[in-house]
Amino acid sequence: MRRSYLKGFSFSNRSLVQGAALLLLLLVLGSFLIPPSVFAQSESIARIDQFNGVVWVKNNENWVVVERVPVELTSGDKVVTQEGRARVVWSDGGTVEVSPDSNVRITEKKESRGFFVRRLVVVRKMRVLLGKIAFNLRSQEGQREYSLETPTVVAALRGTDGNLGVGLQGETGGSLISGNWTTSAPISPTIPTVPAAAARQAPIQQAAAQGFDGLFKHALENLVSKPLAENFSLDSGWGQI
């Protein structure tokens, strides 16, 4: 019988084939030990660290009025503004500034990538349903990825800061200050302008308002009765959003 020799040991061809098959089987089985995606449903993935005016957060079907900061955010949370602004800071320091009359949802999940060597990549998304955001987000290959979504476009970010806006019909406009993005469809360089009155009549904003019952009135009363977010500076440049 023909044998292969290595450093004094001999193995039959059949043994080599069986060993290779076993190794391949172990690698394939190991690739399933890490689930393909895991949502970070309960842990904090970001926070609101600055705000002014009326800002709402939807967490696990519960609406709250932002009255003080920080406000911790988990995957699936919505940030909705009326006559207000909010800044969202991700756990890695990336920021998103949400303009008045906007509706934004954030998600994070960990996806298993690779075949022979499996690794978890953090995938973060911001879905802008209405309004405008200014963002400064940094993807890192093999570790974390950021993308922006609107009703009509998905944009994968590559070390990017810029602006993005969505109109009443889902039309999307935006531009980059630095970095680049890969988009599923062309994005107009002109950000849609939506009058405040029209934005507040939009079904998505009306649904948010109805979810509050009496909380919107409570927020307005607070605006009159006490100062707005003490650590928020009107000189922060947000007027450029």
Beta strands, then each sheet from edge to edge (+ up, - down):
strand 1: 3-6
strand 2: 9-12
strand 3: 37-39
strand 4: 44-59
strand 5: 62-65
strand 6: 71-74
strand 7: 78-90
strand 8: 95-98
strand 9: 103-113
strand 10: 119-137
strand 11: 144-149
strand 12: 154-166
strand 13: 172-183
sheet 1: 1+ 2-
sheet 2: 3+ 9- 7+ 4- 5+
sheet 3: 3+ 9- 10+ 8-
sheet 4: 3+ 9- 7+ 4- 6+
sheet 5: 3+ 9- 10+ 11+ 12- 13+
end
